[in-house]
């Protein structure tokens, strides 16, 4: 009897927990139902960055797969596959850093913002965007001369100028600065911090912790 009684109760408790998560998600969506300024521009930027990053990932996978087949099947490895994969990996990393910045998924420390009010959170968020944009632009200006200087040197296998390699970092800095400035404009015009989507992994981990307790 006890086993049969605890089963439905546990399932009902699980459904109640899941229902609370769904309700909070619905309320957050309804509260942030109004579109943010420049939301369409940000959406197209993120879509373009994800597409380009996906293409670079496809280049990496296809190049390394072709290298494996050429080496172990035909015993004739390519001399250029490693450079192509490395170049694609560098560009994919910095392009991905840009849309991760737009979605607010970079690692952040919120010790101070979690202890202040709404106006304090708004001020901290605005200052963070200003600092990020200024840092990216300073690094971009300082690194442009270096990228121009190393453009005369080519890679060993492909002969691709080194400016193509280091230019990935400059492009990533430019895109992250653009996203920071757009986020600053959105916060300034709305007067509220930008709402962020709740990650499914975090909700699943929290649900698992609640059930274990």
N, C-alpha and C positions, 0 to 999 in steps of 0.2 A: 504493500500500500504506500509506503513512504517513497519508494522509487517511482511509482506511477504518479504520485502527487507532486514531487519536486520537478519532474520533467516539464509539465505545462507551465508551472510557475517560472521556471528559468527561461523558457522560451518567451513568455509574456514580458519578463524583465528585459530580455534582449531586444524585443520589439519596441519596448518603451524607450530604451536607450537610443535605438536607431531612429525612432520617431522624433526624439528630442533633437538629434543631429539634423534631421531633415527639416524640422521646423525652424531651427536656427539658421540653416542655410537659406530657406525660403524668405525669412525675415530680412536677412542680410541682402538678398537679391532685390527684395522690394524696396528696401531703404536706399539701395544704390541703383535704382531703376533708371534714374535720369542719366543720360550719357554725359561723360566728361568732355570738356573742351578738347578739341584736336584728337578725339578718340579714334576717328576714322583714319587719320594720318598715322597714328601709332599702330593701329591694327595692320595697315598695309606695310609699314616698315618692318614690323615683327614677322609678318608673313613672308616678306621678301628675304629677310635674314635667315629664317628657318629653312626656306627653300634652298638658298645658296649653301647653307651649312649641310643640308641633306645631300646636295650634289657633291660636295667635297667628301662627305662620308662614303658616298657611292664610289667615288674615284679611289679612295683608300682601299675599300674592300675589293673592288675589281682588280686593282693593280697588284695587291698582295696575292690574290687568288691566281692571277696569271703568272706571277713569279713562282709560286709553288708548283704549278703545272709545268712551267718551262724548266724548272730546276730538277724536279724529281721524275718527270715523265720523259721529257726530251733531252735532259742533261745539257741544256743550253740556257743558263739563267740570263736575265736581262741585266744590263749595267745601269739602267736609268730608273728602275722600279722603286728603289729605296728613296731616291731624291724626289720622285713624284709623290710618293706616299707621305714623306716628311713635309713637303711644301703644302700639300692638301691638308695635313693635320694642323699645321700652323695657322692657315687661313680659317679652317673650321673652328679652331679654338677661340680666336679673337672675334669671329663673327658670332659665335654662340655666346660669348661674354656680353655682346651687345643686347640680344633679345632676352637673356637672363636678367640683365640690368633693367630692361623695360618691364619685365614681369615681377620684379622685386624679389628674386630668388637667390641673390647673392648672400653670402654669410654676413650677418649683421649682429651687433651687440646692442640689445635694447634695455640695458640696466637702468639708464637714466630715463628714457622715454616711458618705461612702464611705471615709474614712480611720480610722474608729473601729471598735470591736468591736460585738458584738450588744447588749450592755448600753448602749453609747453611742448606737447607733442607736435603741434603744427610748426612751432618755431624750430624745433630740432630737425624735423623733416625738411623744412626749407633750407636750413643751414647745411644739411647733409648733401642736398642736391647742388648747392652753390660750391661746396668744397670739392665734390666729385667732378663737376664740370670744370672748375678752375684747374684742378690737378691734371685732368685729361688734356686740357688745352695747353697747359704749360709743357707737359711731356710731349705733346704733338709738335709744338713749336720747336722745342729743343731737339727732338729726334728727326725733324725734317732734314736738317743739314747732314746728319749722319747717313740717312737713307740716300740722299743725293750723292754723298761721297762714295759709298760702297757700291753704287750702281755701275761703276767701271769694272768691278770684279765679277766674274761669272762662276757658276757652280762647276765642279769637276766633270760630271757626267753629261749634263744637259747644256751647260753653258748659259743657264738662265742668270740674268744679273741679280746680284745680292739685294738690290732694291726691291725686287719682287718678294723676297723672303722677309725682310724687315718692314716692308710696306704693309704687311698684314697687321702688325702692331699699331701702325699709324691709323689704318682704317678702323680697327677696333676702338682705339681711343676717340676717334672722331664720332663714331656711332654712339659710344657710351656718353660722350659729352652732349650729343644731340638729344638723347633720351633723358638725360638729367635736366636739361633746359626745358624740354617739353613737360616733364613731370613738375618742374618748378612753376611753369605757367599754369598748369592744371590746378595745383594746390593754391596758387595765388588767386585764381579766378573763382574757385569754388569756396575757398576759405576753410577747407577740410582736408585731412590727410587722404591720400588716394586709397580707396578700398582694394584689398588684395584678396584673391581667391584662396580658399582653404584647400590645402593639398589633401588628396585622398589618403596618401600614406600616413600623414599625421593623424587623421581621423581614425584610421584603422588601428594605429598604435595606441591612441588614447582609449578606444573602445576595448582593446585587449587588456590594457592596464586596469580599466574599471571592472571588467569581468573577473580578473584575477584577484582583485580585492574583495 
